[in-house]
Amino acid sequence: MGVGVSGRRRADSGVADLPGAGRVSGARARHDSPVLILGVTGILVLGVVLRFVAQSDLWADEVLSVNIARLPLDQIPTALRHDGAPPLYYYLLHAWMRLFGTGNASVRSLSGVVGVATFIPVW
């Protein structure tokens, strides 16, 4: 009664007797190796650095986002009725620009920070 159906099937099929059938730690250890972690971290850091080192003007959609986010908070939903976008990003960008300014790197850094932060739960 202590052995479940899947335990009986495994015992009946002979899978439990195969060499390495119960070992998962070797495969897991390869995913947690320091070389892999350092490599992935290095690629992420390089991507973020290259994103902000590249000096280019804002694209049309970025300029539109900045112009909408510069509006007073109560006017942002009205401006977005024509665009159809949800207002949360523009509220965040509005606060971000008040803290860090309206330069190209400042405006783009909000998306960079959010993009890098998404790697934490994914990892």
C-alpha positions in Angstrom: 0.0 0.0 0.0 3.0 2.3 0.5 4.1 2.1 -3.2 2.1 4.2 -5.6 1.1 3.2 -9.1 4.0 5.1 -10.7 6.4 3.4 -8.3 5.2 0.0 -9.2 5.4 0.8 -13.0 9.0 2.0 -12.5 9.9 -1.1 -10.5 8.2 -3.4 -13.1 9.8 -1.7 -16.1 13.3 -2.0 -14.7 14.0 1.7 -15.0 15.0 2.0 -11.4 17.8 -0.6 -12.0 19.4 1.4 -14.9 22.7 3.1 -14.0 22.1 6.8 -13.3 18.3 6.5 -13.3 18.0 8.3 -10.0 20.6 10.9 -10.5 19.6 14.4 -11.5 22.3 16.3 -9.7 24.8 16.1 -12.6 22.5 17.8 -15.0 21.5 20.4 -12.4 25.1 21.1 -11.6 25.9 22.0 -15.2 23.2 24.7 -15.2 24.5 26.3 -12.0 28.2 26.3 -13.0 30.1 29.5 -12.2 31.3 29.7 -15.8 27.7 29.7 -17.1 26.5 32.2 -14.5 29.4 34.6 -15.2 28.9 34.2 -19.0 25.2 35.1 -18.8 25.9 38.0 -16.4 28.7 39.3 -18.7 26.4 39.2 -21.7 23.7 41.1 -19.9 26.1 43.7 -18.6 27.5 44.1 -22.1 24.1 44.5 -23.6 23.1 47.2 -21.0 26.3 49.1 -21.5 26.1 49.0 -25.3 22.5 50.2 -25.1 23.4 53.3 -23.2 26.8 54.0 -24.9 25.2 54.2 -28.3 24.5 57.9 -28.9 21.5 58.3 -31.1 18.5 60.6 -31.2 15.2 59.5 -29.8 13.0 57.6 -32.3 9.5 58.9 -33.2 7.7 56.6 -30.7 10.1 57.6 -27.9 9.5 61.3 -28.6 5.8 60.8 -28.6 6.1 58.9 -25.2 8.2 61.8 -23.8 5.7 64.4 -25.0 2.8 62.6 -23.5 4.6 61.9 -20.2 5.5 65.6 -19.9 1.8 66.5 -19.6 0.3 67.0 -16.1 -0.8 63.7 -14.7 -4.5 64.5 -15.0 -4.1 65.2 -18.8 -2.3 61.9 -19.7 -5.5 59.8 -20.0 -7.0 62.4 -22.3 -3.9 62.4 -24.5 -3.9 58.6 -24.6 -7.5 58.4 -25.9 -6.1 59.0 -29.3 -3.3 56.5 -28.9 -5.2 53.8 -27.1 -2.3 52.8 -24.9 -2.7 52.1 -21.2 -1.4 54.9 -19.0 0.8 53.1 -16.5 4.0 53.4 -18.5 3.4 57.1 -19.1 2.8 57.7 -15.4 6.0 55.9 -14.6 7.9 57.8 -17.3 6.5 61.1 -16.0 7.9 60.3 -12.5 11.1 59.0 -13.9 11.7 62.2 -15.9 11.1 64.3 -12.9 13.8 62.4 -11.0 16.4 61.9 -13.8 15.6 64.5 -16.5 14.5 64.4 -20.1 17.8 63.6 -21.8 18.0 60.7 -24.3 19.8 58.4 -21.9 17.6 59.3 -19.0 14.4 58.6 -20.9 15.7 55.3 -22.3 17.0 54.1 -18.9 13.5 53.5 -17.6 13.0 50.8 -20.2 16.5 49.5 -19.6 16.0 49.1 -15.9 12.6 47.4 -16.3 14.1 45.1 -19.0 17.0 44.1 -16.7 14.7 43.6 -13.8 12.6 41.1 -15.8 15.6 38.8 -15.8 15.4 38.3 -12.1 12.2 36.3 -12.0 13.0 34.6 -15.2 16.4 33.3 -13.9 
